Amino acid sequence: MHFTPEPDTERFIRNLPKTETHLHIEGALPFELLQKVAPDSYAEPPASWAVDHRFDSFAQFEQELLAMAGQWYTSPKRYREAARHIFEGLVYRQNVHYVEVSFASGMMDAHGLDARAVARAIREAAPRGLHVRVFMGIHHDGYREGNMSWIDDSLTWDELDGLDLHGTETAPLGPWAAELWARARDAGKVTKAHAGEFCGPDFVRRMVQELGVRRIEHGVRAVEDPEVLALLASEGVTLDVCPISNVKLGVVDDWSSHPLKALMDSGVRCTLSTDDPISFGNTLMDEYAMLSVECGFDHARLARVARAGFEVALISEADRSQWLSDFDSIVEASLGRETTLRKV
């Protein structure tokens, strides 16, 4: 995928320190690894990599993604190898310093994998200088007899930083979720939830009020309800937004109408990420370039959304202070003038 900003903007984006806070490791499968195990089926990249591609439905997207991911992610060793490829690409080609990545509990069940070993393998793949935080994603029907024991035990694992609610928003969600998410926080884990794609702002409100999360993956349809926007701003909720995903899945009609600018202007903190690059053919650089070319983001606004990732990173306050100071110095030097990037 290619969006072509002005040369000075392309340089600015390339030099901008970045975070990736919404990344599914199964959905970030490097294409060269998929070709390694299925060369005949994937001689060429998926059709969904085309800029004008739109999925017919979330179900179609999920089916295609799982068909690809299921061919590679069959052991902790393979999770480690894929994570190494992913992380090195983020660090050495995109200037990413911090990553929050999730793996799917359903893949553990499907392949009989040791989830703790998978979480450990992902962490061990981090190159020097990259801070990686690992989340486990559980679908709306993903906590059931047969896996409750090991999911409950996961709240004690040092290898795991938190839980994320994955899957189709329209699927029923039982009372187990609020109880498990509360126990996770009591155990020192961070909790997230996917919301604000296909169920609209009401589901965003529900995740904040019922599940108690302060990190929403996507959340873009909150823009449809001023009361939900006010709730997000007042509760300090951060939206981990993936614009290219939103357009290709039909959550947003087109590039220029993406509501990220409106969300930010409403006082809601937003980060920028890629979601599932194996399905969308996107990079983090593409996300920033698209915002510049299609949404009119100037350098200061691009820097503001990049800075938000460091503001919410799961690091010590001392490290955060140093990272933000370094970030501001780099941005001010790039802009060539004194710049104050106001926290949202």
N, C-alpha and C positions, 0 to 999 in steps of 0.2 A: 504494500500500500504506500502511496506517495502523495503527500501534500507538500507543495514547494513554497516555503516562505521566502521573503527577501533574504539575501545573503547575510546581512547583519543580524537578522532575526535567527537565522539558522545557526550562526555562530553563538549567539546568545543562548539559545536552547541547548546546544551541545555543551557549553561551558557551565550551564546551570546545575548545581548540585541537586540531585533528585532522590525521591523515595518511591517505592512501589508498595502500596498498602492494601491492594485488592488484587491478589494473584492466586489462581487455582493451579496447583502444580500439575494436575492431570490435564488441565486446559492450556498449560504452557509447554506441553511436550515439544521438544525441539524436532523440527520436521526431519532432520537428518537421522534421528534415532528411529522415527517411524519408518522411514525408508529402509533402514537397516533390517527391520523385522518383517516388512511387507513391501518389498521393492516393486513387485508387479502391480499392486493395488495403488501405490502412491508414487508413481514415476513422476508425476507433476503435482504441484501444490493443490490443495482443495479449491474448488470453484468459489467457495465462500471468501477466499482472500481478495477477490475482485472488489474494487472500491464501490461499485454499484450493486453488489450482492445484498439481498435482504432475505432472511430466513422466513419461511412461511409461518412458523410458530416456535414457541419455546421448546415444545416437544420434539420438533424436527431438529433443532439445534442440539438439544441434549442427546438425542439418539446418535447423531453424527459424531459428536464429541466423544461419547462413550465408546463408539465403535473404533475410533482411533486410539484413545487412551488405553482401552482394555487390551490392546495388542502389545503394549510396552510395559505397563505398570503391573508386573506379576511377582515382584520380589522387592524386599528392602534394598538390595543391591542395585536394582534398576531405578528405584526412586533416587538413590544417591547419585547415580550416573547422570540422570536427567537433571537433577538439582544442580549438579556441578556445571553442566552446560548452560543452564538458565542463569545461574548466578554470575558466572564469568562473563556472559554476554551483557548482563546488566551493568556490571562494574566496569569492564574494560571498553565497552562500546557506547554506553549510555550515561556514564557518570552517576550511577546509583550508589548510594551509601547505606541505605537501610531498606529492608524488605520484610513485609508480613505476608506469608504464604500459607495457604490451607491445603490439606489433603482430605479426601472424602472417606468417611467411615464406611460408606457403601462399597468402596473398592476393597476395603479390608475384608468385609463379609463375602464379597463375590469371589475373591481369590484365596480366602483363608489366610490372610496375612497377619503378622504380629504388628499391631498398630504402633506400639511403643518403639519397636525396631525401625519402623518406617519414619516416625518422628525423629528418632536419633540419626538415621541416615541422612535426612534432609538437613539437619543442623550441621552434621559433620562435613557436608559438601560446601559450606560457605568459605569462599576464599578470604585471605587475610584482608582485614579492613572493612568487610561487609558485615553489618549487624543483621542477623536473620531471626525472626520470631515466627514460630510455627503454631498454626491453629488447626483444629480438626473440625471439618464440616459435617453436620448431621442433617439429613433431610427431615421433612415434616413427619414422615412415618419411619424415621431411622432409629428410633429408640424403642426396642421391642424385646420380647423374650428371645433369648439366644445371643444378644449382644449387650444387654443391660449391665451385666457384671463387669465386662472389661471397659465399657464406657464409664461406669461409675469409678472404676479403678483409675482411669486416665486422669482424673482430677488430682491425683497424687504424683503424677509424673513430672519430673523436672524438665523432661524433653518437650513438654507441651506448654505453650503460653496461653492458650485460650480455646474457646469454642465459637463456632460460627453456624448460624442456621442457613442451610442451603436448600435448593430445590424450588419447585413450583409454588408460588405464593398462594395460588387458589386451592391447594391441597389442604384438607383439614389439619389442624394443629392441636394436639391434645394438651391437657393441663400438665403433663410431664415436663413440657419444655420450660415453663416458668420456674418450676421447682428445680430442674436440673441446672438451669442458668444461674439461679440464686446460689445453689450449692457450689457451682464453679467459682463464682465471685468470692464466696466465703473461703474457698481454698486458694485464693490469690490469683485466679485466672481472669483474663480479660474476655468479655463476651461481646459478640457481634451478631448481626442478623441481616440477611438479604431482604430488602423490602423496597417498595416504591418503584417497582417496574410494572407489573401487570395488575396489581390490586389497588394501585393508587394511594393517595395520602392516608386513607383510613388505616391501611395496614402498617404504614410507617408509625402512626400514632400508637397503634396497638403494640408494636415491638418496643417502643420507648416506655409505655406505661405498664404493659403486662410482663414483658421479658426483662425490662430494666436496662436495656442496652444503651450505651452512649456512642456506639459506633454502628452506623448503618451502611451496608454495602449497596451502593446505588442511591436510592432515596430520591431520585430526581423528580418523581411525580408529587413530591411534597409541595412543589411550586404551585400546584393547583389549589391549595387551601391555605390562606393566610394564617389561620389559626394553628395549623400544623407547623408552618414556618416559624411562628412565634414560639411554639413549644420547643422546637429544635434549638432555636437561638437561646432561649432562657435556660434550657437544660444542658447547654454546652455539648450538644450532639454533633459529631462529625460525620459527614457523608463522604465515603470513599467512592468517587465517581469515575466511570469508565465511558466516556462519550461515544467512542467508536462502537463499542458493544451496544449501547443504547440505540444507536441509529440502525445497526444491522439487524437487531432483534425487533425493530418496529416500535420500541418504547417512545422514541422521538421520531418525528416525520423526516427530518433532514438535518444536515450538518449545521446550517446557519440558525436553526430554531432550537438548538440545544439550550436548556435552561441553566447551565452552569453559572453564567454571569448573573442571572436573576437570583439564583440561590445565594451566591456570594454577597450580592448587594443587599439581600434581606438580613444579613448578619449571621448566616450559617457557615461554619467552617467547612471547606471542601478540599479534599485531596484529589490527586489525579493518578489513575492506574490503567492497566490494560485488560484485566479480567481473564480472558481465555485466548491467547494469541494463536494457538493452533487452529482455532475456528475462525478468527477474524483477520488473520494475517497482519496484525498490527504490532508496532513497537511502542515503547513509551515516548520515543522521539516523535513518532507519528501523532500521538495524542496531543502533544504540545504544538506541533506544526499545524494540525487541524484547527486548534483553537485560534491560532494566529491567522490562518488563511481564511477560515470560514466564519469564525465568530468574532473577529475583530479584537482579540486580546492583544494589548500592547505589552511591552517588555515588563513593565511594573506589575501588570495583572498576571502575567505568566509567572513571575517571581513570587507573587503572593500565593498562588495555588501550590507552587513547589514548596514554599516555606511552611505551609500548613502541615505537610507530611512530617517535617521535623518537629513541629509543635506538638504533635500527638504521638510521636514515636515512643515505644516502650523502653525508655532508657532512664538513667538517673537524672535528677534535676541538674546536677553539675555538668553532666555530659550535654544535656539539652542546651544549657546556657552557652556552652562553648560552641556547639554546633550552630546555634542561631547567630552567634556573634560572627563566626567564620562565614556563614551563609550571607549575612548582610554585607560583610566586607567585600565578598566576591561580587555581589549584585551591584553595590555602589560603584565598584571599580568598572564593571561592565557598562553601567549606564553613564558613567563619566560625570556623575553629579551626586550630591547628597540626596539619598532616598530613604524615606521612612516607610517601611512596610508594616502597616498597622495590623495587629493581630485582630482576628475576627472572634 
